[in-house]
Amino acid sequence: MKKLITPFYDPLKSYEDNYDQGPFGAFTDGKVYAQEGEPQYEYHGHKVYLPFGIPAGPLLNSKYAKAAFEKGFDICVYKTVRSDTYPCHPFPNVLSVHVEGDLTLKKLQEPLLGDDRFQEPIAITNSFNIPSRKPEFWQEDMKKAISYAGKGQIMVGSFVGTVRPNQTQQEFIEDWAVVAKQVKETGAKILEADISCPNNGDEGLVCYNIAVTERICKSVRAVSDNTPFLLKVGYYEDQQQLEKIAAITNEYADGIVAINTLPGIIVNEKGEQALPGKNRAKGGVCGAPIKWAGIDTVKRLRTIREKKGYSFSIEGVGGVTTPEDYNEYKEAGADAVLSATGAMWNPFLAQEIKEKRHRETTK
């Protein structure tokens, strides 16, 4: 295994320092990737050069979005926002996770070692708490991020509803509509509801509560008008749940973004909780070892879509670190492909995919 270069989000710095001082590494070299010809790929009513980009998470603000667009990532998702301020978990927020091969569901039953030794194949855990600044702040910054999209590029606005003390379920549902409308007000042409986030009490992730998910989708659709909106989901071991999510998506939304992370118990070398604080025994694991889960989900969604005659798009996420990974997702049935961890440590990933495709089509 070889030591990795400095990623554009520096895990050795706090979230606040990354927000204020970042991005880092090659994202700061000022070099702009020159796109050639006309964008040919359709993406929710917009033409893009390549249906590839960076999902919600690493692009903290407009500075990150600008750098990502300049490096040739044509679909960029602004970090998930909320309807009000929300704090970040304490530092550290990103650790290296050491996994041999695929991170299977069986392996997830055992603790995983997390530390600051980042190596290839890259695998990390992230634990942020989906922090957010006030809407009036992030709305202005999101507008700026949208303005940085060049020809054949698009910015997606991601959002999440917030669980608050003594809140009713209806108030939780309504908060999704509030923040969706706030994102739409920025001029974002595509919206993304991140339902793979913490839910009330011990219910786990919103995306596994089918009834709540449907109510959220209905409320978001009511305020989004004709603006396309996507659902970001986790991994479904239960086929019936995945089929229900597909049906809900087809009814209310325009696409599914799958998958988010796989939750694992993260410990240090002493076997102690590696991420400090309450409710942080588990962290979402992403990177190369979870690719199997993303590919599996895309294949299953494609089968459901074909069988039912659904029309939603499928956007594959998880473990994309090479051009070959992009191709594997496309062959599995993904209409678009996104990379978070892989892009963080390889800011030239979009260029590598485009150049490989160019070589293959001009042989």
N, C-alpha and C positions, 0 to 999 in steps of 0.2 A: 504493500500500500504506500502511496506517495502523499506527501504533505500537500494540502490544497492552497490555492491562492486566496488573497483577501476577497471575501464576498462583498456584494454591494450593500448588504446589511451586515454590520459587524457584530457578531454574537458576543464579543468580548466587551462591548459597550452597552450602556443602558438603552432602553427604548427611547427615552427622552433625548439622549445624545445622538442616537441614530436619526431621530426625527429632525433635530436642529442642525446637525453637522453633516449628515449623509446626503446622498449616497457616497459609497467608498469604492476603492479599486478602479477597474477600467471604466466603470460608469461615469467617472469624472474626467476622462481623457478628452472630452469635447469632440471626438470623431463621430461623424454622422454617416451611417450606412446609406449608400446611394441605391435607391430602388430603381429598377429599370422597367420600361414598358408600362402597360396599364394593369391595374389590379383586376383579377379575373374571378376571384372566389366570392361567393355570396355569403354574407353573414348577417342574418336578420334584417335584410333590406339594405345592407351597405356592402360595398365592394371592398375587399381587402386583398393585399398581395399574397398573403398566406394565412390560413386559418390557424394561427399559432400565436401564443402570447403568454402573459403572466397572470395567474388568478389572484383573487383577493388575498391580501396578507402582506407580501414584501414591499409593495409600492405605497409607502407611508404617506406621501404627499405629492404635490405637483413637481417637485424637483426630481423625485424618483420616476414619476411618469414621463417627464421630459426625456430623461436619460434612456428609459426603456424604449420609447418610440424612436429615439435617435439610433439605438442599437439594432433596430429592425424588428422589434416585437410589435406585431400589428394589432393585436387584441390585448389591451391593458386594462386591468380591473383595479380601480381605486380602492384602497384599504377600507374594509367594512366600517361603516359609520352608524351612529345612534342618534336618537332624537334629543339627546342631552349629553352633558359631559359624563365620562365614565373612566375610572382609574385603571392603570395598567398594573398587572401583577408585579411584585418585586423582582429585581434582577437576581439571578440570571433568568432570561426568557427563552434562550435557545441553547441546547446542549447537543453534543454529538451522541448518537446512540449506536452501540456496537451489536450488529446482527449478522449472523452468517446466513447468506442466502435470503430466501423470501421470509418475510415476517408473517408467518401463518397464524391462523386463529389459535392453534394449539400453542405456539410460542408466546402469544400474547397473554397466556394464562400465567406465565412466569415473569418475575421482575427482569427489567432490561437495564444494562449498565449505561448511565449517562455521565459524560464528562466534557472537557473542553479540548479533547484530542480529535479534531476534525480531519477525517481521512476518506479516501475513496475506497469503495463506492460510497458516496455521500448518503448518510442517514442522520436525521436530526429529530429532536422533539422540540415543539414550541409551545409556550404557555404565556399568553399575553393578557387574556381576559377581555379581548376585543375593546381596547381603550378607545375613547373618542373625545374630541374637543367639542365646544359648543357649535350648534348648527350654523350660526352666522359666520363662524370662522371657517369650518370645513366646506361650507357651500361656496365661499369665495375661492378657496383653494381648489376645489373640484372644478369650478369654472375655468380656472387657469390651466389645470391638467387637461381638460377637454380641448382647450385651445392649442395645446402642443401636439395633438394628433395630426400627422401629416396626411398626404394623399394616400388612400388605401389603408388607413388606420382608424381605429375606433376605441373610445374609452367607455368602459362599463362602470356604472355606479353600484357598489355593493352596500347592503344595509342589513340591520338586524333589529328585532324588537328587544326591548329591555325589561327584564324581570325586576320589579321593585317591591319593597316591603308592603305587606297588607294589600297587595294588588289582586284584583279579581282576574279571572281568565279572560273576560271580555275586555278589560282594560289592557291586558297584554296583547290581545288581538288588535285592538284599536291602535296601539303604539306602532305596530308594523305599517299600518296605513299612513300614520303621521310621518314617519321617517321616509317611507316610499315617496310621499308627496314632496318632502324636502329635497330628496335626491333629484326627482323629476324637475324641480324648479331650477336646478343648476344648468339644465339643458342637456343632461345625459340622455343619449338616444337609446340606451339599453339599460335596464335595471336588473339587479340580481338580489334575490332574497336568500340570505344565508340561513337556511333552516337546520344546518348541521352545527348548531350552537347550543349552549346550556339552556335547559328548560326549567320550569318550576320544580321545586322540591327534588324528589328522587326519580323523576320521570325520565331522566337522561337527556337525550338530544331531541329537539323539536321534530326532526325528520322521522323519528320512530313513533311519534304520536300522530297517527294518521288523521284522526278527527281534528286535532288542532291545526295540523298542516293544511287541511282543506279550508278551514275557516280563515287562516292567514292568507292563503292564495286568493280566496274570494274577496277579502278586504283590500288586498294589494291591487287586484285587477280593477276594482271599482275606482281607484284613484289614478291608475296608470294610463287609463284611456287606451289609446292605440299603441303606446310605447311598449315594445317587446320586453317581457321580463322572464328571468331564468330562476330556477330553483337550484341551490347548491346543497347537495346531500352527502350523507356518509355512506358507509358500506352496509348493504343489506344481506345478511346471511339468510334471512327468511324470504323466500321467493314470492310468497303471497303479499308481503309488505311492499316489495319492489313493484309488483304488478299494480297495487293500489296507488302507489306514488306516480307511476306512469299514467294511470287513468286520470288522476288529479291534475297532473301536468298538462295532459292533452286537453282537459276541460278549461283550465284557467290560465296556464302559462305558455311559454313558447319554447322552452328548452330545459334540459337537466344538465347540471354541471356535476360530474361524479368522477372521483370521490374527494372528500376532504381527507382528514388524517385517520389513522387507526389508533385508538386509545390504548396506551400501554402504561404499566407501573414502572416508574423510572427511579432507580436507586443509584447511589454512589458506590465506590469501591468497598465501603464498609457495610453495604447493604441497607443504608439509611435513605430516607426520602431525599432525592437529589434536588428537587425544586422547593425552595423554602415557602412556608406559609400554609394556611388552611386550604383544603380542597385542591391541593396540587400534587397529591400522591401519583395521580395519573397525568400524562401529557400526551398530546397528539403526536404520533410518529409519522414522519413523511420522508420522502426520498426514495432511493432505489429499491429498498426491500418491500415497499408497498405497491409496486407496479402491478403485481399479479392481481391485486384487488381491484385496481382501476380498470385493467383490461377485462377482467371477469365481469365487472358491472356493465361496461360498455357492450360487451357481447350479449349479455342477458337483456339489456335494454333494447338493443337492435332486434333481437328475436321477438320481444313483446311488441315493439313498434310495428314490425312486419305482420305479425299474427293478427293484431287488432286494427291495423290500418291507421295508426296514429300518425301525427304530422310533426311532433315536437323534435327539436334538434338534440343531439347528444354531444356533450363536450367532455372529453376525457382528460382527467387529471390524476396524477400520482406516479412518481418515479420516472418522469421523463428527463433524462440527463444526456441523451445522445440523439442524433438524427435517426438512428435505427429505432429508438423508442417511439419517436413521432410516427414513423411508418407503421410500427406495430399497432399503435392506437387507431390509425386511419384504417388499416386492414381489418381491425376488430369491429369497425362501424362508427367511429367517432367522426362527427362533422367538423369539429374543431378540437384542438389539443392545447393544453396549457401546462406550464411548468413553473413551479415556485422554487423549490430547493435547487433543482438543476440549474435554473437561470441565475439564482443568487450566486452560485459558485462558478458559473460560466456565462458571463455577459454576452458572449459571442454565439450562444447556442442557436438563436434565430438565424443568424447569418450562416452558420454551418449547415443548418437544415436547408436553407434556400440554395446555397451553393452546391450541396449534394444533389438536390433535385434538379438543378440546372445542368449539372454534369450528366445525370441519368437521362434527361430528356434531349440532350444534344449529341448523344453518342451516334 
